[in-house]
Structures are given as C-alpha cells and as structure tokens.
Amino acid sequence: MSRLVSLVDNLRRAGLNHASHGEKGISAAGGFIGILAVLWINSSVLDQQGAAMLIASMGASAVLLFAVPHGALAQPWPVFGGNLISAFIGVTCAQQIADPFVAAALAVGLAILAMYYLRCLHPPGGATALVAVVGGESVQQLGYGFLVHPVMANVLVLLAVAVLVNMPFYWRRYPVGLARSEPESEPAGTKETLIAHSDLVYALSQLDSFIDVSEHDLIRIYTLAVHHSHSPVPCHENGEACKQGSDNCLCRQLMGAQA
C-alpha cells in the first residue's frame, strides 16, 4: 500500500508546474489567436475532414509555441522543418504505398527518423505526416502542394503569432535567443561560477536521449541555483514553507541524502 501511495505521489509531482496565472493566461491567449488564424487559412483549402485533422497537428504545435516557448522542440527550425519535412514524407508515402495502414505507419516512423537527423524534432510533425496519408480526398488532391498551402502557411502564421504575442514579455520572448532575464536575477558574482559552455555540451552529449531544455535555460537555472546557495531562503514545499517534520520537503530530502 505504501508503494502505491508513493507511486501516486511521484506521478502527482511529475505534473506540477510553477507557472503563474499570468503565464498561463498569456499561453492561452496566444493559442487562441494562433489557431484562429490557422482555421481561417484552412477553411479555404481543405474540406472539413482534412481541415480538422490538420488543425489537430497545428493545435499541438500551438501548445509548444505558447506554453513552452523556450523549449528546444518549440524553436523555429523544429516547428518549420519538422512540419514541412514530415508533410513531404507523408505525401510521398501516400503516393507510393497502396496500403493506407502501412503508408501511415511508415510515414510517421520515417518522419521521426528524418527529424532526428535533421535536428528539427517536433512531435506535431508526426501528426502532420499522418494527415498527409489519411487526411481525405482534399488532402490527396493537393499532392506536394500540401506542403506549401496549408502546411507552410499554417506554420508561418503560428511562428509570427508566437513572436508577436511573446514580444511584450521580455522573459518569454520568442525565439529563445530574444528572451532576457531581469537584471536582478543575474546577480554580480555568479557569472564566474557558471559552468563552461563546452562542459554543458559534453554533459548533454552523455545523455542518450533528447532533452527538451535549451542551453540558455539550463545556464539560467544553474545561475539561479548558485545564487540561491549564497543567499538561501527558507525551505519550501510545493510553493509553501515546509511544515515542521514534513517528509515531502525536497530540500530536507536532499540534505538527508547528503548526510
């Protein structure tokens, strides 16, 4: 029973996030504007079935662009390249393979492989490849024109909205290279403690998996952690001060592990 409780608690913690209500509101507003524009574009090109399926793909892209604007999967090249390359592979599979089940499965598998090697891994790209195969007659009639309109048009609109919506908020400007932190969050005396860029690249290369965190954010997290170690605040648990004797307090657990 205790193991089950522990498992449930770990799953609950995995879903926690510390984004403010303002951040969540900005993300929702960006998704609304972006998808509204995409819907307008698709309505003039695809029938209801094709438009609905492609919108699902663009909706997934919108979540990454507006809720995780600094994630590696949400940067311009993954969004643009991932969707366009996947669309090309999907159309090719649809035209060359008679069995739609095999064509659809192969399109998604090849899209993942291509996105990995071309460094544009973008999960919604798999959905875009799938739509190119099973999106209905209106999609099939477009052939490779499907890449340009609606896919490329949709992607460019979403990217433009992401830049504009995030621009007023300096901490979440898109793409990640345009974002900056508050001057106070980069205190004097921490820069010399930062790990070297070469060391960060080496560490990431040792993880045989894709990590959806930008180098910029990793360094910022490290800087804040170093600053916190020099100016500690009371131990916290889920955003609140830990109660006396609490076993769930992360910093107490870490201190216990070090002892």
Backbone hydrogen bonds, N-H to C=O, Kabsch-Sander energy under -0.5 kcal/mol:
donor,donor_aa,acceptor,acceptor_aa,energy
5,V,1,M,-2.4
6,S,2,S,-2.2
7,L,3,R,-2.5
8,V,4,L,-2.6
9,D,5,V,-2.3
10,N,6,S,-2.3
11,L,7,L,-2.4
12,R,8,V,-2.2
13,R,9,D,-2.2
14,A,10,N,-2.0
15,G,11,L,-1.0
15,G,12,R,-0.6
16,L,13,R,-1.6
24,K,20,S,-2.1
25,G,21,H,-2.2
26,I,22,G,-2.4
27,S,23,E,-2.3
28,A,24,K,-2.2
29,A,25,G,-2.5
30,G,26,I,-2.5
31,G,27,S,-2.3
32,F,28,A,-2.2
33,I,29,A,-2.3
34,G,30,G,-2.7
35,I,31,G,-2.4
36,L,32,F,-2.0
37,A,33,I,-1.9
38,V,34,G,-2.0
39,L,35,I,-2.8
40,W,36,L,-1.6
41,I,37,A,-1.7
42,N,38,V,-2.6
43,S,39,L,-1.9
44,S,41,I,-1.0
45,V,42,N,-1.8
46,L,42,N,-2.4
51,A,47,D,-2.7
52,A,48,Q,-2.2
53,M,49,Q,-2.1
54,L,50,G,-2.3
55,I,51,A,-2.4
56,A,52,A,-1.4
57,S,53,M,-1.3
58,M,54,L,-2.4
59,G,55,I,-2.8
60,A,56,A,-1.6
61,S,57,S,-1.7
62,A,58,M,-2.3
63,V,59,G,-1.7
64,L,60,A,-1.5
65,L,61,S,-2.6
66,F,62,A,-2.5
67,A,63,V,-2.3
68,V,63,V,-0.7
68,V,64,L,-1.1
71,G,68,V,-1.9
74,A,71,G,-1.2
75,Q,72,A,-0.9
79,V,75,Q,-2.3
80,F,76,P,-3.1
81,G,77,W,-2.7
82,G,77,W,-0.8
82,G,78,P,-1.5
83,N,79,V,-1.3
84,L,80,F,-2.4
85,I,81,G,-2.7
86,S,82,G,-1.6
87,A,83,N,-2.2
88,F,84,L,-2.2
89,I,85,I,-2.3
90,G,86,S,-2.6
91,V,87,A,-2.6
92,T,88,F,-2.2
93,C,89,I,-2.5
94,A,90,G,-2.3
95,Q,91,V,-1.9
96,Q,92,T,-1.9
97,I,93,C,-2.1
98,A,96,Q,-0.5
103,A,99,D,-2.6
104,A,100,P,-2.5
105,A,101,F,-2.4
106,L,102,V,-2.7
107,A,103,A,-2.2
108,V,104,A,-1.9
109,G,105,A,-2.3
110,L,106,L,-2.9
111,A,107,A,-2.1
112,I,108,V,-2.3
113,L,109,G,-2.0
114,A,110,L,-2.9
115,M,111,A,-2.7
116,Y,112,I,-2.2
117,Y,113,L,-2.2
118,L,114,A,-2.3
119,R,116,Y,-1.1
120,C,115,M,-2.6
125,G,122,H,-2.8
126,G,123,P,-1.7
127,A,123,P,-0.7
128,T,124,P,-2.1
129,A,125,G,-2.3
130,L,126,G,-1.8
131,V,127,A,-2.5
132,A,128,T,-1.7
133,V,129,A,-0.7
133,V,130,L,-1.0
134,V,130,L,-2.7
135,G,131,V,-1.7
140,Q,136,G,-2.1
141,Q,137,E,-2.5
142,L,138,S,-0.8
142,L,139,V,-0.6
143,G,139,V,-0.8
143,G,140,Q,-0.7
145,G,142,L,-2.0
146,F,143,G,-1.6
147,L,144,Y,-1.4
148,V,144,Y,-0.5
148,V,145,G,-0.6
149,H,145,G,-2.4
151,V,146,F,-1.8
152,M,147,L,-2.2
153,A,148,V,-1.5
154,N,150,P,-3.1
155,V,151,V,-2.6
156,L,152,M,-2.6
157,V,153,A,-2.1
158,L,154,N,-2.5
159,L,155,V,-2.6
160,A,156,L,-2.3
161,V,157,V,-2.6
162,A,158,L,-2.4
163,V,159,L,-2.2
164,L,160,A,-2.4
165,V,161,V,-3.2
166,N,162,A,-1.7
167,M,163,V,-1.2
169,F,166,N,-1.3
170,Y,168,P,-0.8
172,R,169,F,-2.2
173,R,170,Y,-0.6
178,L,175,P,-2.2
179,A,176,V,-1.1
180,R,170,Y,-2.4
185,S,182,E,-1.3
186,E,183,P,-1.4
190,T,187,P,-1.5
193,T,190,T,-1.3
194,L,190,T,-0.5
194,L,191,K,-1.3
200,L,196,A,-1.9
201,V,197,H,-2.5
202,Y,198,S,-2.1
203,A,199,D,-2.5
204,L,200,L,-2.4
205,S,201,V,-1.9
206,Q,202,Y,-1.0
206,Q,203,A,-0.7
207,L,204,L,-1.2
208,D,206,Q,-0.7
209,S,207,L,-2.4
212,D,210,F,-0.6
213,V,211,I,-1.6
218,L,214,S,-2.2
219,I,215,E,-2.4
220,R,216,H,-2.0
221,I,217,D,-2.7
222,Y,218,L,-2.2
223,T,219,I,-2.6
224,L,220,R,-2.6
225,A,221,I,-2.3
226,V,222,Y,-2.5
227,H,223,T,-2.6
228,H,224,L,-2.5
229,S,225,A,-1.9
230,H,226,V,-1.1
230,H,227,H,-0.5
231,S,227,H,-1.7
237,E,240,E,-4.0
240,E,237,E,-1.7
242,C,235,C,-1.7
246,S,243,K,-2.1
251,C,236,H,-0.5
253,Q,249,C,-2.2
254,L,250,L,-2.4
255,M,251,C,-2.3
256,G,252,R,-2.3
257,A,253,Q,-2.1
258,Q,254,L,-1.7
259,A,255,M,-1.1
